[in-house]
Amino acid sequence: MSLKLNFEDCLFLIKLARKAIQTFLEKREKIDVPPDTPVNLREQHGVFITLNKNTNESKNLRGCIGFSQSNFPLVQATIEAAISAATADPRFPRVKKEEMKSITIDVSVLTTPTLMEVDDPRDYLKKIKIGRDGLIVERNYNIGLLLPQVPVDLEWDVEDFLANSCMKAGLTPDAWLIKGTKIYKFSCIIMRENHPNGAVQCIDMAKISN
């Protein structure tokens, strides 16, 4: 499924994510899908919500949860993922409503993941582009996903990216070299607040090239 979002769509989703979190934290209520939701935001796409706490000009991860693929509309998936990122990421305590004044939100809308097929696992190194591709590693019941922006932020090369994707799946760093490990790639459109409840950037990672 193609992924086409304009700036107005990006602005709609990121404002929706913030409203969903704030409403849930203040009233313990889940907001409804807005009646003015654009038609293309009612299509099914995977989405991840990332929360970063901004302190002293540094950003610290405060929560990240989402769906690699969704069985319900993007607008509904955004609401669900936003609330979960704030309240259900097992790595962090629940976000407090007063924290939202210092938290920026990223909404990453995913393209459909595609399985990469190679004769030699070392060929993955040539098929993955840092800054464009996100990865999903799957082996038996172990699954791990890292978004395209992660290796950029952490200055990883492709081999680092593969190794860390394996570890995210609970596997050894070299599991990508083992027969039977499946590697999927995807891209995404990222909408990002420059500061809490502030200006929004919309970045199509698929158009980034190195």
Backbone bond lengths (Angstrom), bond angles and torsions (degrees), N, CA, C in turn:
res aa  C-N    CA-C-N  psi(-1)  N-CA   C-N-CA  omega(-1)  CA-C   N-CA-C  phi
1 M - - - 1.458 - - 1.522 109.11 -
2 S 1.348 117.16 130.09 1.451 120.76 -178.89 1.525 109.29 -71.51
3 L 1.310 114.57 160.04 1.453 120.47 -177.36 1.517 108.72 -125.44
4 K 1.324 115.81 108.54 1.452 120.79 -178.30 1.521 108.84 -131.77
5 L 1.323 114.98 110.13 1.451 120.86 177.48 1.522 108.65 -129.29
6 N 1.322 116.96 133.92 1.462 119.43 175.64 1.524 109.42 -94.38
7 F 1.318 116.71 178.48 1.459 119.75 -175.22 1.528 111.67 -63.25
8 E 1.331 116.22 -35.93 1.474 119.61 179.61 1.528 110.16 -64.37
9 D 1.335 117.15 -36.77 1.466 120.72 176.18 1.521 110.58 -63.45
10 C 1.338 115.82 -44.37 1.469 120.81 -179.89 1.521 110.61 -60.84
11 L 1.320 116.36 -45.86 1.459 121.12 -179.69 1.525 110.73 -62.69
12 F 1.324 116.15 -40.42 1.470 121.58 179.17 1.526 110.37 -60.33
13 L 1.336 116.58 -47.24 1.463 120.38 -175.81 1.520 112.59 -67.83
14 I 1.317 117.13 -41.47 1.463 118.01 -176.31 1.527 111.10 -72.13
15 K 1.324 117.06 -34.88 1.462 120.09 174.87 1.527 110.44 -68.12
16 L 1.329 115.93 -36.29 1.461 120.83 177.58 1.524 110.56 -64.21
17 A 1.340 116.70 -42.47 1.466 120.81 -179.81 1.520 110.55 -61.80
18 R 1.332 116.91 -44.41 1.471 120.08 179.77 1.527 110.67 -65.35
19 K 1.322 117.13 -43.12 1.461 120.03 179.56 1.523 111.05 -63.17
20 A 1.343 116.37 -39.99 1.470 120.06 179.82 1.522 111.02 -61.49
21 I 1.340 116.23 -43.77 1.466 120.33 -179.79 1.526 110.89 -66.84
22 Q 1.328 116.42 -49.49 1.458 119.56 -176.22 1.524 111.79 -62.78
23 T 1.334 117.03 -40.95 1.459 120.37 179.45 1.518 111.10 -64.44
24 F 1.334 116.09 -41.05 1.461 119.10 -179.24 1.532 111.09 -68.29
25 L 1.319 116.72 -41.23 1.462 119.64 -179.27 1.529 112.34 -67.74
26 E 1.325 116.14 -33.94 1.465 120.01 -176.94 1.530 112.82 -85.69
27 K 1.346 116.47 -37.37 1.467 119.55 -172.20 1.522 114.32 -121.16
28 R 1.349 116.70 -4.87 1.459 121.46 -174.68 1.534 111.02 57.29
29 E 1.338 114.81 35.80 1.465 120.82 179.40 1.521 109.63 -122.02
30 K 1.327 115.45 142.80 1.459 121.18 176.34 1.525 108.61 -94.26
31 I 1.327 116.38 125.71 1.458 119.32 -178.42 1.529 110.88 -69.56
32 D 1.322 115.70 155.90 1.460 121.56 176.09 1.527 109.80 -84.31
33 V 1.319 116.12 161.45 1.464 120.90 172.90 1.522 107.98 -63.83
34 P 1.332 118.32 124.92 1.473 119.97 -178.37 1.531 111.61 -61.48
35 P 1.320 117.75 138.66 1.470 120.32 -179.48 1.525 113.31 -64.75
36 D 1.353 117.12 -21.61 1.471 120.15 -179.37 1.527 112.40 -93.02
37 T 1.334 117.47 18.15 1.460 121.04 179.21 1.535 110.73 -60.93
38 P 1.336 118.80 127.49 1.469 120.94 176.97 1.527 111.50 -57.79
39 V 1.306 115.78 149.21 1.467 121.79 -174.79 1.522 111.95 -57.78
40 N 1.341 118.00 -42.51 1.466 119.19 -175.60 1.531 112.77 -71.73
41 L 1.319 117.93 -14.08 1.464 120.20 175.08 1.523 111.63 -85.28
42 R 1.319 115.51 -0.34 1.464 121.01 175.68 1.536 110.76 -96.53
43 E 1.340 116.65 0.04 1.461 120.57 174.50 1.523 109.60 -78.30
44 Q 1.308 117.28 164.96 1.460 122.02 -177.96 1.526 110.78 -92.49
45 H 1.315 115.55 121.17 1.464 122.48 175.80 1.521 108.78 -145.59
46 G 1.318 116.26 151.30 1.449 119.87 171.13 1.520 109.89 -71.06
47 V 1.329 116.10 153.16 1.457 120.00 -179.92 1.525 109.56 -152.69
48 F 1.329 116.09 143.24 1.461 122.34 174.29 1.526 109.13 -125.13
49 I 1.323 115.17 139.96 1.461 121.48 175.72 1.518 107.94 -110.74
50 T 1.333 116.32 126.20 1.458 121.93 178.57 1.520 108.97 -116.50
51 L 1.325 116.18 128.75 1.459 122.14 177.43 1.522 108.95 -109.39
52 N 1.327 116.66 129.52 1.463 121.81 176.64 1.514 109.58 -122.87
53 K 1.327 115.93 131.88 1.460 120.16 176.98 1.519 108.90 -92.57
54 N 1.318 115.64 126.44 1.461 121.93 -175.81 1.519 109.98 -99.04
55 T 1.317 115.66 116.32 1.470 121.04 178.41 1.522 109.12 -138.72
56 N 1.344 115.86 128.99 1.467 121.05 177.01 1.527 112.47 50.05
57 E 1.331 115.29 45.17 1.457 123.16 176.38 1.530 113.32 64.71
58 S 1.323 117.41 19.66 1.461 120.79 173.56 1.522 108.82 -121.78
59 K 1.327 116.02 156.54 1.459 120.67 -179.96 1.517 109.19 -115.89
60 N 1.318 115.75 133.84 1.450 121.58 177.92 1.516 109.43 -125.80
61 L 1.327 115.96 130.94 1.453 120.38 179.83 1.522 110.14 -57.49
62 R 1.341 115.71 133.50 1.458 120.99 -178.99 1.532 112.01 -121.59
63 G 1.327 115.76 -7.48 1.461 119.79 177.73 1.519 110.39 164.56
64 C 1.314 116.87 143.56 1.464 121.00 176.76 1.516 109.05 -155.47
65 I 1.319 115.88 117.03 1.468 121.70 179.61 1.524 108.09 -146.02
66 G 1.313 116.16 148.93 1.462 119.50 176.88 1.504 112.25 -174.34
67 F 1.316 114.62 -163.71 1.452 123.18 -177.51 1.524 108.69 -130.22
68 S 1.336 117.18 126.98 1.469 118.99 177.30 1.523 111.04 -69.09
69 Q 1.316 115.99 -32.40 1.459 122.90 172.45 1.518 106.78 -143.01
70 S 1.312 116.45 149.08 1.459 119.46 -174.68 1.517 110.97 -126.52
71 N 1.321 115.70 143.26 1.460 121.35 176.33 1.518 111.73 -96.50
72 F 1.337 115.96 6.14 1.456 118.65 175.96 1.526 109.58 -134.51
73 P 1.320 117.87 167.75 1.467 120.80 -172.45 1.524 113.29 -57.60
74 L 1.332 115.26 150.49 1.457 121.81 -179.66 1.521 111.79 -53.01
75 V 1.312 117.59 -41.83 1.461 120.44 -178.29 1.529 110.77 -62.32
76 Q 1.319 117.43 -40.27 1.466 120.80 178.53 1.532 110.91 -71.55
77 A 1.335 115.86 -40.20 1.465 120.26 178.51 1.524 110.64 -61.72
78 T 1.334 117.13 -36.28 1.469 121.23 178.89 1.523 110.89 -64.23
79 I 1.310 116.94 -43.19 1.468 120.86 178.15 1.527 110.45 -61.44
80 E 1.334 116.13 -47.92 1.468 121.18 -177.92 1.532 111.09 -63.08
81 A 1.335 116.30 -46.22 1.463 120.28 -177.07 1.524 111.34 -68.07
82 A 1.328 117.24 -37.21 1.460 120.47 -179.68 1.527 110.98 -63.02
83 I 1.305 116.92 -46.87 1.464 120.66 179.54 1.527 110.36 -63.76
84 S 1.329 116.37 -41.92 1.465 120.02 -179.59 1.524 111.78 -66.02
85 A 1.339 117.59 -38.93 1.463 120.58 179.08 1.527 110.76 -61.01
86 A 1.331 116.49 -34.36 1.463 120.86 -178.17 1.524 113.06 -83.71
87 T 1.331 117.13 -23.90 1.473 118.72 -170.49 1.522 115.48 -126.67
88 A 1.335 117.70 -11.90 1.467 117.97 -170.07 1.519 114.77 -132.08
89 D 1.338 118.56 9.49 1.467 119.59 174.85 1.528 107.33 -74.42
90 P 1.331 117.94 115.64 1.470 119.76 -174.27 1.523 114.44 -65.91
91 R 1.317 117.68 -11.60 1.467 120.83 -179.41 1.528 112.79 -81.16
92 F 1.342 116.30 -14.92 1.456 120.01 -172.79 1.531 111.13 -135.89
93 P 1.340 116.72 154.99 1.468 118.95 170.89 1.526 109.81 -69.08
94 R 1.309 116.68 160.73 1.464 120.58 178.52 1.528 110.19 -58.96
95 V 1.317 115.29 142.01 1.463 120.46 176.25 1.530 108.71 -67.45
96 K 1.330 116.36 138.32 1.460 121.34 174.57 1.524 109.10 -94.08
97 K 1.321 116.28 148.33 1.467 119.15 -172.90 1.523 112.43 -58.18
98 E 1.352 117.62 -33.38 1.459 119.38 -179.21 1.535 111.89 -71.27
99 E 1.336 117.30 -19.08 1.468 120.90 178.27 1.522 112.73 -69.50
100 M 1.322 116.95 -24.44 1.457 120.29 -174.84 1.530 112.37 -60.94
101 K 1.324 116.95 -19.39 1.466 119.98 177.58 1.524 112.18 -69.54
102 S 1.329 116.62 -17.63 1.464 120.39 -178.90 1.530 112.47 -119.59
103 I 1.325 117.21 11.78 1.471 121.15 -177.95 1.522 110.86 -109.49
104 T 1.323 115.62 130.23 1.464 121.05 172.32 1.523 109.07 -100.02
105 I 1.319 114.66 152.82 1.464 121.28 -175.13 1.524 109.94 -118.28
106 D 1.322 115.80 133.57 1.463 122.52 167.57 1.520 108.10 -111.81
107 V 1.328 116.21 134.67 1.460 121.57 171.83 1.524 106.86 -115.29
108 S 1.323 116.64 119.59 1.466 121.64 -179.56 1.521 108.79 -112.51
109 V 1.325 116.59 113.82 1.461 121.98 -179.94 1.528 108.03 -98.25
110 L 1.323 115.84 124.27 1.470 121.16 -169.67 1.520 112.91 -94.69
111 T 1.337 115.14 144.58 1.458 120.04 165.04 1.531 108.05 -75.17
112 T 1.311 116.86 166.73 1.463 120.27 178.63 1.524 109.75 -67.03
113 P 1.342 119.50 124.23 1.470 121.16 179.41 1.532 111.72 -61.33
114 T 1.329 115.52 140.90 1.467 120.43 178.15 1.531 109.47 -121.50
115 L 1.317 115.20 137.73 1.464 121.04 179.97 1.524 109.89 -73.68
116 M 1.327 116.65 128.46 1.459 120.94 175.44 1.521 109.51 -87.44
117 E 1.309 116.53 131.20 1.459 121.64 179.94 1.518 109.24 -114.25
118 V 1.330 116.58 124.82 1.462 121.91 -178.81 1.521 109.50 -137.13
119 D 1.324 115.71 153.41 1.468 120.43 175.22 1.521 110.59 -81.21
120 D 1.319 115.57 -35.14 1.463 122.61 179.86 1.525 108.03 -125.94
121 P 1.341 119.06 124.97 1.466 120.43 -178.62 1.533 114.02 -53.82
122 R 1.327 117.53 -27.02 1.463 119.10 178.77 1.531 111.50 -63.55
123 D 1.348 115.84 -18.52 1.469 119.55 178.50 1.524 112.13 -68.89
124 Y 1.341 117.40 -18.39 1.466 119.28 175.74 1.527 110.96 -57.17
125 L 1.323 115.90 -32.37 1.459 120.74 -177.17 1.526 112.19 -61.85
126 K 1.342 115.83 -26.35 1.466 120.12 -179.90 1.523 112.36 -93.13
127 K 1.327 117.22 -15.07 1.463 121.05 -174.60 1.530 113.49 -96.21
128 I 1.325 117.13 -11.79 1.462 121.65 -175.58 1.522 109.41 -107.13
129 K 1.317 116.63 132.39 1.464 120.99 179.52 1.527 109.14 -115.04
130 I 1.327 115.50 121.09 1.462 121.01 178.25 1.532 109.44 -64.70
131 G 1.335 115.59 132.97 1.458 120.83 -179.25 1.514 113.45 94.13
132 R 1.312 117.10 -18.20 1.466 120.63 177.69 1.515 111.57 -109.30
133 D 1.333 116.75 -43.12 1.463 121.33 -170.74 1.526 112.77 -101.79
134 G 1.322 114.71 140.20 1.452 122.34 164.44 1.516 107.16 -101.72
135 L 1.330 116.95 161.89 1.461 120.57 -176.29 1.525 111.89 -128.02
136 I 1.333 113.90 144.84 1.462 121.89 168.55 1.519 106.70 -124.80
137 V 1.323 116.39 125.40 1.470 121.97 176.19 1.523 107.58 -107.56
138 E 1.315 115.64 131.65 1.463 120.65 -178.68 1.529 109.75 -134.30
139 R 1.300 115.59 128.37 1.464 120.74 175.15 1.523 107.92 -146.33
140 N 1.330 115.45 116.24 1.461 121.03 -173.87 1.531 109.04 54.83
141 Y 1.336 118.17 -118.37 1.457 120.53 -178.58 1.531 112.56 -98.93
142 N 1.313 116.56 5.48 1.467 121.13 -179.75 1.522 110.32 -93.22
143 I 1.322 116.19 127.63 1.464 121.46 179.63 1.526 109.01 -136.77
144 G 1.320 116.26 134.53 1.454 121.12 176.24 1.518 110.37 -138.36
145 L 1.323 116.98 141.85 1.467 122.57 -178.10 1.518 109.82 -130.40
146 L 1.337 115.82 136.65 1.459 122.03 171.64 1.527 108.47 -130.55
147 L 1.321 115.70 133.71 1.456 122.25 -177.94 1.530 111.66 -74.31
148 P 1.331 118.79 158.76 1.472 121.89 -177.24 1.522 114.32 -59.13
149 Q 1.330 117.38 -29.98 1.461 119.76 -176.79 1.527 113.01 -76.16
150 V 1.329 117.38 -17.28 1.469 120.19 -175.65 1.534 112.44 -62.35
151 P 1.347 119.57 -52.25 1.472 118.12 -179.54 1.525 113.11 -66.19
152 V 1.329 117.19 -24.73 1.462 120.28 176.32 1.521 109.52 -69.07
153 D 1.343 115.83 -49.19 1.461 120.80 -178.51 1.529 112.00 -62.43
154 L 1.339 116.87 -35.00 1.463 121.46 -175.44 1.529 113.12 -99.38
155 E 1.328 116.54 2.54 1.466 123.32 175.88 1.533 111.85 58.76
156 W 1.329 116.07 45.70 1.459 121.75 176.58 1.512 110.46 -88.41
157 D 1.339 116.64 152.25 1.455 120.39 166.13 1.530 107.61 -92.34
158 V 1.336 117.13 -177.91 1.463 120.24 -174.37 1.526 111.88 -62.89
159 E 1.326 116.78 -40.12 1.458 119.14 -179.26 1.539 111.00 -66.04
160 D 1.325 116.89 -39.92 1.469 120.39 174.89 1.528 110.37 -59.87
161 F 1.328 115.39 -42.27 1.468 121.64 -177.94 1.528 110.25 -62.24
162 L 1.324 116.65 -45.67 1.464 120.70 178.21 1.523 111.30 -63.19
163 A 1.329 116.71 -44.23 1.459 120.57 -178.41 1.527 111.27 -63.12
164 N 1.326 116.85 -43.36 1.455 120.44 -179.26 1.526 112.48 -72.27
165 S 1.317 117.04 -29.76 1.465 120.27 174.68 1.526 109.83 -66.54
166 C 1.323 116.28 -38.67 1.470 120.58 176.48 1.528 110.35 -63.64
167 M 1.326 116.77 -44.64 1.458 119.89 -179.78 1.521 111.42 -66.30
168 K 1.345 116.84 -33.00 1.469 119.97 176.16 1.531 110.08 -62.47
169 A 1.347 115.88 -28.71 1.461 121.07 178.51 1.526 112.25 -85.03
170 G 1.338 116.30 0.20 1.462 119.72 -178.75 1.510 112.99 81.31
171 L 1.331 115.93 21.83 1.465 121.90 -178.75 1.532 109.43 -108.33
172 T 1.323 116.24 172.32 1.456 120.39 174.53 1.531 109.20 -72.08
173 P 1.330 118.09 154.26 1.468 120.58 -176.82 1.520 114.27 -58.13
174 D 1.333 117.37 -26.61 1.466 120.41 -177.72 1.526 112.75 -96.80
175 A 1.322 117.80 13.60 1.472 120.32 -176.92 1.526 112.48 -62.93
176 W 1.327 117.76 -22.35 1.464 120.57 178.98 1.528 111.97 -67.29
177 L 1.331 116.31 -17.41 1.466 120.72 178.71 1.527 112.78 -88.80
178 I 1.324 116.88 -7.83 1.463 121.49 -174.54 1.520 110.68 -91.87
179 K 1.324 116.06 134.22 1.454 121.32 179.24 1.527 110.22 -57.82
180 G 1.312 116.27 136.25 1.452 120.94 179.05 1.514 113.80 101.20
181 T 1.343 117.60 -14.31 1.468 120.98 175.36 1.527 108.43 -80.61
182 K 1.310 116.06 128.12 1.467 120.80 -179.68 1.525 109.74 -99.29
183 I 1.336 115.61 135.30 1.462 121.83 178.30 1.530 108.30 -120.28
184 Y 1.313 115.74 121.11 1.461 121.56 175.68 1.523 108.84 -109.73
185 K 1.321 116.35 149.23 1.455 118.86 172.98 1.530 109.68 -126.06
186 F 1.308 114.46 156.60 1.456 121.59 179.96 1.519 107.29 -153.20
187 S 1.301 116.58 167.78 1.454 120.14 170.99 1.522 107.37 -123.90
188 C 1.309 116.63 -176.06 1.456 118.09 179.34 1.521 110.79 -160.38
189 I 1.311 114.05 163.27 1.462 121.46 168.78 1.522 106.03 -104.50
190 I 1.322 115.41 125.98 1.458 121.09 -178.02 1.518 109.59 -107.14
191 M 1.314 116.14 128.97 1.456 121.16 170.14 1.520 107.26 -110.83
192 R 1.322 116.26 129.12 1.461 120.58 -167.82 1.524 110.28 -136.55
193 E 1.337 116.01 130.18 1.461 120.77 172.87 1.526 109.25 -76.66
194 N 1.326 116.71 131.95 1.466 119.89 176.26 1.516 111.35 -73.37
195 H 1.315 116.95 -30.43 1.462 122.87 172.35 1.524 106.81 -152.59
196 P 1.335 118.45 163.71 1.466 120.10 -173.26 1.530 113.46 -51.61
197 N 1.329 114.91 122.29 1.465 122.29 178.53 1.530 111.39 58.71
198 G 1.347 115.78 30.07 1.459 119.82 -176.44 1.524 113.05 -111.21
199 A 1.328 115.74 -153.04 1.461 121.90 -177.83 1.527 110.55 -60.34
200 V 1.329 115.37 150.54 1.461 121.41 -173.98 1.531 110.57 -119.15
201 Q 1.322 116.01 133.87 1.467 122.41 170.66 1.518 108.72 -99.90
202 C 1.316 116.29 146.38 1.461 121.28 175.22 1.529 107.59 -126.93
203 I 1.343 116.31 115.13 1.462 121.47 -172.77 1.525 110.06 -121.32
204 D 1.328 116.29 123.17 1.461 120.97 175.34 1.522 107.96 -91.54
205 M 1.339 116.87 103.29 1.467 121.00 -175.35 1.525 111.99 -65.01
206 A 1.331 117.41 -25.65 1.460 120.64 -179.15 1.530 111.61 -64.80
207 K 1.326 117.34 -20.64 1.464 121.16 -177.83 1.520 112.75 -94.24
208 I 1.345 115.61 0.55 1.457 119.78 179.55 1.527 109.58 -86.23
209 S 1.303 117.09 133.95 1.470 121.15 177.90 1.507 108.75 -132.48
210 N 1.332 115.23 150.27 1.470 120.52 179.02 1.527 109.46 -103.65
